[in-house]
Structure formats: C-alpha cells, structure tokens
Amino acid sequence: MSPGTGGALRLLAATADAKAVAEIGTGTGVSGIYLLLGMRPDGVLTTVDLQPERQQLAKTAFRAAGFAGNRARFIPGRALDVLPRLADGGYDLVFCDGDRLEYLDYLAESLRLLRPGGLVCFEGVFAEGRTVDSGAQPAEVQRVRELLRTVRESQELVPSLLPVGDGLLCAVRRG
C-alpha cells in the first residue's frame, strides 16, 4: 500500500468518525494501521483474510504500532463466507483489498454492512493502468471495470475515484 493510499484511508476513517470498520484482506497489517490511526480511540477494526499467517503478522504490526489487542478482531476465512455473518448496518467503513474477481460481491455485502452515510473503499482499481487500456484484459480487470460501472451508475452511492496508489474507489452510501 502506498503512503498516499494509507493517508487517504486514515483521513476517510477520521472523517466518518469510524468506530466500526471492516477490512477485507488483512495482508501484513499496513492498511489496518492506517485505518486504526483514523478511527475513534474506542473503535474496532474487523479484518478478514484467507491466510491466518498474514493475520499473525498484522497482529504483531498492530502491537508494534502501539494499538491495544482489543482494537482489532481477526477473522480467518474466505471473505464471502465471513461477511454474511457480520451485522447489518453495523459498520462505518468497509475497506476492500481482497480478490478482485470478488469485488462486485464485496460491494453487495458492503452495502448491507454499512450504516447510511458509511463509506466503502476499493484498493487497486487502476489495475496498473489496465482498467483504461482498450486491449483485451484478464478477467480480474474486466471485473474491476464492472465494479467501476456499477458504482458510478448506482443511485444508492455517491462515488469518487481517488488517484492515489493504484487507485482508490470510494463511495458513500446514501441515507
């Protein structure tokens, strides 16, 4: 994750006065740290990743960054299996940095998870410039293009595409 993307996530979490954030794709914890820095001091990050080893790395990174253990809830598993178990309308922000082939499915789950006025963000939507390349593209790029079109055309969302990192698509869920 680029520092610009991280800074944008921190700002968005702070702007939303986020107390509950869901993250799809824990990775090594970099994005989680940025999110936690922007969240309220009593906020909890729920982070989902298929690989428990990554979550162990993130736990270590969160501790090293000075966050108490109760600030993050780690759920191992496939995001589309875990997300349906999370509370409807219980989240202020959902950050998606998982399998790009599943981004449209993450959007559907995010809309259910978000409170009115909540934010959903997708990392990597430029796909290293391939989303605007007119040539034939792999399935993951085609899915990202579908996501961009779906978010743009949605009456339920107010979107913005931030040119940080590899592209950060953000949208506010209307009330």
N, C-alpha and C positions, 0 to 999 in steps of 0.2 A: 504494500500500500504506500502510495506517495505521501509525503508530508502535506501536500495541498489537499488531497482527499481526506486525510485524517483531520486536518484543521477544519474542513467543511463539515465533517461528521460531528466534531466537537461543538461547533457553532450551532448546528441544527439541533443537537440534543439539548443544548442550553436554551435555544430559542423556544423549543417545545416544552421547556421546564420538565424534561422527561424524568419520570420516576420509574417507569417500567419500559424496558427496551428488549426486543427480541432480535437476536442475531443469527442468521443462517450462514454457517461457515465460520467456525471459531478460528481456524488457522492457528498461528502461533500466538495470537492474542493482541496483535498490533492494533487492529481496528477496535477491539474491545476496550483497550486502554483509552483510545481517543473518545469513544462513546462514554465511558465512565467519567472521564475528565469533564465532559459537558453536562452530564446528568446531575440531578439533585444529589446532595450528600447522602440522602436516605434511599436513593434509587438502587434498583436491582437489574442487572443485565442477565437475561436468559439466553444462553448461547448453545447452539445445536451444531454438532459435527459428527460425521460418519466415523471419524478416526479418533478413538479415545487418547491415542498418543499425543495428538495435537492439543487436545484439551489439557493434558498434563503440562505441556509446555506453556500453554496460556495461563494456567493456574500459577505456575512459577513466575511468569512475567507480571501477572497482576500483583502478586505478593511483593515482588521486587520494586514495582511502581508505587507501593505503599497502600494498596487497597485491601481492606479487611475481607476475610473469607466469605462473609455474608453478603457481599456486594455483587456476587456472580453466582448464577445457578447453571451448572454444566449438565447438558442432557446429551448423551451419546446416542447416535442413531441417524437414520435417513430422515432428512427434514420433512418430507411429505408424509412420513409415518408419525413424526413427533408433533408437528404443528397442529393437527386436528385435536390434540389433547390439551392445547393451551386455551386460556379463557377468551371468549368472545368479547371484543371491545375493551380488553384489559391492558392494551399497550399504547404508549405514546409515540413510539417509533419502531419500525421494523427495518433492519438493515439486511439486505440480501447479497451475499457474496459466495454462493454455492455453485451448483451445477447449472450452467447457462441454459442447458436443454430444459431445465425445470423452471426457468424464470417466470413463465406465464402462470404456472401452477402456484409459485410462491406469491405472485400478485393476488390471486384469488384468495389464498389463505391470509395474506396480509390485510386485505380489505375486511375480512371477518375479525381479525385480531385487533385492528386499530380502532381507537375511540374516534368520534367525529373530531376533525381538526388535527388528527395524528398524521405522521409522515411515514412514507415508505421510500426507501432508497435502494438503488441497484448499482453495484460496482461493476466497472469494466464494460460498459455498454458501447464504447467505441470499438471494442474488439481489435485493438491495434490498428484502427483505421479501416477495418474490413466492413463495418456496417454501412459505410458510404461508398465502398468500391462496387462498381457496376458489374464486375465479373462474377462468375459462379463462385458460390461460397459454401462452406461446410454447414451442416445442419445447425450447429450452435449459433452461428452468425444469423442464419435465417430466423431462428427463434428469438434472438435479440431484436431483430428488425420487427417481428410480430409484437413483441413487448412494447417497443417504442411506439408503434402504430396504435396499439390497444390503449396505452396510457394517454396518448395525445387525443384520441377520439372519445375517451371516457367522459361522461357527464358527471361522474362521481369524484373525479380527481382534478386538481389544479397542478399541472406538471411544470418542471423546469429541468433542463439538461445542463448540468454544470461542467464546464470544460476543465476539470481537474483530474490529474492522474490519467487513467484510461477511460474517463467519462463516468460521471455520477448522475444517474437519473433519479430525481426526487419528485415526489408528488404528495400534496396534502389531500387528505380525504375530506370532502365537503361534509358539513354538519347535517 
